[in-house]
Amino acid sequence: MHYCTTEEAISFRSDIRGANMWAEDDLGPGAPPCIESYREPVCDQVYTMYHGTTREAAGKIKRSGFKQSSGGMLGRGVYLSRDLQKASRYPLDLPENQRVVLRVKVSVGKVKKIDRQGHPMQKTWHDKGYDTAWCPPGCGMVPSGLEEDCVWDPKRITVIDEIRPKTQRAQSARRY
């Protein structure tokens, strides 16, 4: 298996970065790519992650907290990424101007790397004592090639704020 170097990651992320207008307010345009998403999360650490959703769902999450999904590629849990560009694609069937991304803090607990389809713990990692499943970028499991994380217990996740896509005009104005 090939894991990309930091330089390859920057090149890859630079290629896809210009395809949309998502940017963290505090980083601004031209911010470095999310290199952290190429490194395996360290057990028991806290990370900033992102969750793409609808405006309506974001309001419910901010009021009542996250709810575990009933399933998915990694089984039950809350799907997140340390990569803003990954989260900004969701929900897939919704126009970009109707999406929001929640920026969250996640205490990952015990992490299991799931790096291929058919992994023996792909959907049972929590039954084996893990709190978070990590799907590394470029492993072939996610069509976008970007990182994905699944956190079993929603109580491990705290909402920081909401990020909305910037219009082309807003992006241009920030450059001057």
N, C-alpha and C positions, 0 to 999 in steps of 0.2 A: 504494500500500500504506500502511495506517495502522499506525504504531507507537504504542503507548499511552504516555501521559505517566506519570511516577512516581505521580501521584495516582490515575490510572486503574488502574495496576498494583496499588497498595495496596488500592483498592476491590475489584478483581476477586479478589485473593488473600484478602482478608478474607471474602468471600462463600464461598469454597470451603474456607477454613481450618477452620472449625468442623465440617466434615463428618467428620473423623477425629481420632484422638488421637495422631498422630505429632508429636513435638517433640524438638529436640536438648536433651539434658540441660543443657548450659551456657547455653542461651537461655531455657528455661522457657516457661510459658504466656504468651500475649500478645506473644511476640517479633515483631519486624517481618517482613513477608513477604520472600521472596527476590527483592529488586529486582535483584540482580546477574544473575539469569537473563534479565532483559530487555535486558541490554547484551551486545553481541557480544564473545565472548572475544578478548582481545588475544593475538596470536601470541607464542609463546615465554614465556608466563606460566604460573604454577602456580595452580590453582584447587582449592577444596574442592568435591567432587562426591559424588553418591550413586548407589548401585546396589541396586535391590530384588531380593531373591532368597529362596530357602528357607533354613531353618536348616542343613540338610545341605549345600547348595551353598556357603553362607557359610563353613562349616568347611573345605571343600576349597579355596576361594579363599584363605582365610587361611593354609593350609598350603602350597599350591602356586602361588598366583598366579592371575590371571585368564587365561581362554582366550578367544580370538577366536571370536565366533559365526560360523556358516557363511553367514549372510545376515540380511536384515531390510530395513526401509524405506530405510536408508542403506547397505546392503550389509554386507560383512564388517566385524567389529570388536567392541569392547566398548561396550555401550550404557549411558550414564550421564546424569545431569542435575545441574545446580547447584541444582535445585529439589527439596528433600526431599519435598514433597507429590507430585511426579511419581513419584519412585522408590518411595515408600511404596505405590503402587498395584500393584506387581509382586511376584510373578507374579500376573497377572490372575485366574487360576482357583483361587487359593488363599485360604482365609479369612484375614482380616487378622491374627488371633492366631498364625498359623503363618508369617508373613512376617518377614523382617528386612531392614534396610537397612545396607549397608556405607558408612561415611563414608570417603572416599578423597582423596588428593592426586593431582592430574593435571597433568603438564607437557604442555600442549596442542600445543606445536610450531607448525607452520603450519596455520592454521584456514581452512576453506572454508565459507561460509554457503550452505546449501541451503534455500531458502525457498518452494519450490513443488513439487507432484507433477510428475514429468516433467522436472525440472531436468536439463540436459545432463550434469551430473556427479553426479547423485543417487547412483549406485552406483560411480562410477569416480573419485571425488575422490582416492583414494590413488594411483591410477595417474598422476595429474597432479602429484604431489609434495606432497600435503597429508597431515598427520598426524591431524587431527581434522575431522569434519564437524559443523557446528552448525545445528540446526533451531530457528529463533527461535520464541518463544511467539506464538500467535495468527496464524500464517501459513497455517493450514488443513491442514497435513500431519499433525498429531497430533490425534486426536479430543478429548483433554483440553484442548487449547489451550496446553499447557505446554511448556517447553523440552526438547529432547533433544539429546544429543551422542553421537557415535560416534568412539571412539578406536581407530585401527588397531593400534597396537603395545601389547600388555598391559604391557610393561615401563615404559611411561610412567605407570603407575598404582601407587600405594602405598596399602595399606589402613591407615587410622588406627584405626578401631574399628567397633563394631556398634551399631546403634540398633534397639530393639524398640518395638512400640506400647505405649503406656501404657494401663492399664485406666481405666475411668471413675472408679473409686474413687481410684486413684493421682492422677489429674488433679485431682479435687476436693480431696484432702488437700493438694496443693501450693499451693493458693490461700490456705490459712489459716496 
